[in-house]
Amino acid sequence: LVYDVLVLATGAEPVLPPLRGLFTSEGGELPAGVRALRTLDDCLALREAARPGLPAVVVGGGPLGVSAARALASRG
């Protein structure tokens, strides 16, 4: 594909499902090991945290969710 300018617009904020216990009680932060993907830094942090042989769950089947699942599977 040839283009003059590439705009990669992934959206502004991740949509987190209303799951009981998803957020920590102090400040509404995500607990350790739970990540929302929206930025390159989010993806790099996931790559750093992923360990071969450990289970992972991806919630969401959009382009980012599918890419995350594929990347995690390729790491073993």
Protein Blocks (a to p, Z undefined) as FASTA:
>chain_A
ZZfbdcddebjbdcddddehkacfehoiacehiacdfbfklmmmmmmmpcghiacddedj
bfklmmmmmmmmmnZZ
